[in-house]
């Protein structure tokens, strides 16, 4: 069950920030949308790898 989005502050290098800004611009997204998109893709990739190896996907081990 999803709730309202939560605000989170993070520290990143100026180089990474500039790269993210350029990626967001190329993809016609806001910085927030670009970061969220990339995190979701990473999460999906981790879950998919877990399924391929037979290991529980992220969060599955916590559900009993």
Secondary structure, DSSP 8 states (H G I E B T S, - for coil): ---S---------HHHHHHHHHHHHHTT--HHHHHHHHHHHHHHHHHHHHHHHT---TTTTT--
